[in-house]
Amino acid sequence: MARSILGLVGLGATLVFAIPVAMLGFDYLVLQGRTGLGAALLVAAGLMIAIEEYVTTPGDLAGTAVEKTVGTVVKSPDDDEK
């Protein structure tokens, strides 16, 4: 699925926060031997990215509503030919 410019900016902003958390979790898990905290930080970083990717925000709802409305009101040329 293609991303819009704002979608890419949102993903970039999420990665700015998720990557340091993941790096700290990796450091704790592998180098310092603090497995519980390291694993928790890695899971937190993964959840940050997953939530940004899959959770619908109020801004997304408006765009989805417009897409459905336009698709219903305006028929494509293929629909008229049948």
Secondary structure per residue as TSV (DSSP state, phi and psi in degrees):
chain	resnum	aa	ss	phi	psi
A	1	M	-	360.0	131.5
A	2	A	-	-75.1	144.3
A	3	R	-	-102.2	147.5
A	4	S	-	-81.1	171.7
A	5	I	H	-61.1	-43.5
A	6	L	H	-66.6	-33.0
A	7	G	H	-65.1	-40.1
A	8	L	H	-67.0	-39.6
A	9	V	H	-64.7	-41.5
A	10	G	H	-63.5	-41.7
A	11	L	H	-64.9	-41.3
A	12	G	H	-61.9	-41.4
A	13	A	H	-65.1	-38.5
A	14	T	H	-65.4	-42.1
A	15	L	H	-66.3	-30.7
A	16	V	H	-59.2	-34.8
A	17	F	H	-90.9	-33.0
A	18	A	H	-77.0	-35.8
A	19	I	H	-64.5	-45.7
A	20	P	H	-62.5	-35.5
A	21	V	H	-65.0	-42.8
A	22	A	H	-65.5	-40.2
A	23	M	H	-65.1	-40.4
A	24	L	H	-65.0	-41.5
A	25	G	H	-62.5	-40.3
A	26	F	H	-64.2	-41.9
A	27	D	I	-61.3	-47.6
A	28	Y	I	-63.5	-42.7
A	29	L	I	-70.1	-48.5
A	30	V	I	-92.6	-47.1
A	31	L	I	-87.8	-38.2
A	32	Q	S	-99.1	-12.6
A	33	G	-	77.5	14.1
A	34	R	-	-90.6	79.1
A	35	T	H	-65.6	-40.8
A	36	G	H	-62.5	-51.6
A	37	L	H	-67.9	-39.2
A	38	G	H	-63.2	-45.0
A	39	A	H	-65.6	-39.1
A	40	A	H	-63.2	-40.5
A	41	L	H	-68.5	-37.7
A	42	L	H	-65.4	-40.0
A	43	V	H	-65.0	-41.1
A	44	A	H	-61.9	-41.9
A	45	A	H	-64.5	-41.3
A	46	G	H	-64.3	-39.7
A	47	L	H	-66.9	-34.5
A	48	M	H	-59.6	-43.6
A	49	I	H	-72.5	-41.2
A	50	A	H	-65.5	-40.5
A	51	I	H	-64.5	-42.3
A	52	E	H	-62.7	-34.4
A	53	E	H	-80.7	-40.9
A	54	Y	H	-111.3	-16.0
A	55	V	S	-87.0	133.1
A	56	T	-	-82.5	130.4
A	57	T	-	-102.0	165.9
A	58	P	H	-58.2	-32.4
A	59	G	H	-66.6	-33.9
A	60	D	H	-70.5	-31.9
A	61	L	H	-63.6	-39.1
A	62	A	H	-64.6	-43.9
A	63	G	H	-64.9	-38.8
A	64	T	H	-66.1	-41.4
A	65	A	H	-63.4	-41.5
A	66	V	H	-65.5	-41.9
A	67	E	H	-61.5	-43.4
A	68	K	H	-67.0	-40.4
A	69	T	H	-66.0	-46.1
A	70	V	H	-64.1	-39.5
A	71	G	H	-64.8	-30.4
A	72	T	H	-81.7	-42.6
A	73	V	H	-76.3	-46.0
A	74	V	S	-99.8	120.6
A	75	K	-	-92.1	143.0
A	76	S	-	-74.5	158.8
A	77	P	H	-56.8	-29.3
A	78	D	H	-65.3	-34.3
A	79	D	H	-69.0	-33.3
A	80	D	H	-73.4	-28.4
A	81	E	H	-76.1	-22.9
A	82	K	-	-77.4	360.0
